[in-house]
Amino acid sequence: MGDWVFGCDVCQQVCPWNLRFAIPHGDPELAPWPGQSHPDLASELRLTTQAFNLKFRGTPLQRPRRRGYLRNVAIALGNTGERFAFLRWLPFC
């Protein structure tokens, strides 16, 4: 998992169907949203339910809900090896 929160892009890149049959078309609707491809993990831990719903409305990230998203964010943050990264999201920091 490394520092990835969700691997949707990797799944698309390694999918046997996509490798053999898909025709890349560069549709701008499918391009990553600005700031989404490398989010600030510590900041993501502060997302309220409302902020999560606004940010990810209409995306596949609604399936795991905020709880699953934050679980993956915490794992990815831990995998960065940054010893005190979690302190950046604490309310008093």
N, C-alpha and C positions, 0 to 999 in steps of 0.2 A: 504494500500500500504506500510505503514511503510517506511523502508529504502531500499526496493526493487525497482529496476529500471524497470524490466520486470518480469513477473511471469510465464514464460514458464515452469519452473520446477514444480512449484506448480500445474499448470494446468495438467501436466502429472500425478502428484501424486494423485490428487483428481478426475480425470476423471473416471466416472462410467465404461466405457468400459475397461480402463486399470485395474481398481480394480477387475473386474470380469473375464476378458478373456485374458489379455495380459500375456505373459510369459517373465519374466525378463531374459535378456541374457547377460548383462554386456559388451556390445560391447564398446571397447575403443574409437571408432569413436564418440560415443555419450556422452563421459565423458566431464565435463566442461574443458575449456581451462584454463591453468594456469593464475591466476590473474583475471579471468573473474567472478568468483563466488562472490567475495566481492571487487568490484573496489573501488579505492579512488575517491569518488564522486566529490570532489573539483577539482581534476586533470582531471576528465572526462569532466568537463565544458570547458576545454581548447582545446578539440578536433577540429581540423580544418575539413573541408569537406573531404580533401584528407586523413587525418589520420583516420577519421571515416570509409571511404570507404575501406581503407586497413585493418583496424582492424576487420571489420564486413563483409567483402566480403564473399558471399556464406552462410550467416547466416540469420535466420528469422528477425534479427534486421535491415535488409535493408528495410523491409516493412514500418516501421514507419519513416524511414529516419533519418537523423541527427537531424532535428528539433524536431521530436517526442521523440527521445532518450534523447536529452538535456532537453526537458520539464520534462520528468520523472526523470532525474538525479536531476534537480533543486527541484522538489517536494520531492524526497527521501532525499536530503540534508537538506531541511527545516524540514522534519519529524524527523531528528536525534536529534533535540533539541539543537544542538551545536550552541550557540548564534552567534558566529562570524565565522562560517565555511566558509561562502561565501568569506571572505577576503583572504583565501588561493588561490583563483583562480584569483584574480585581478592582472593585469599586474605589478603593482608596489610592490607587496608583494613577 
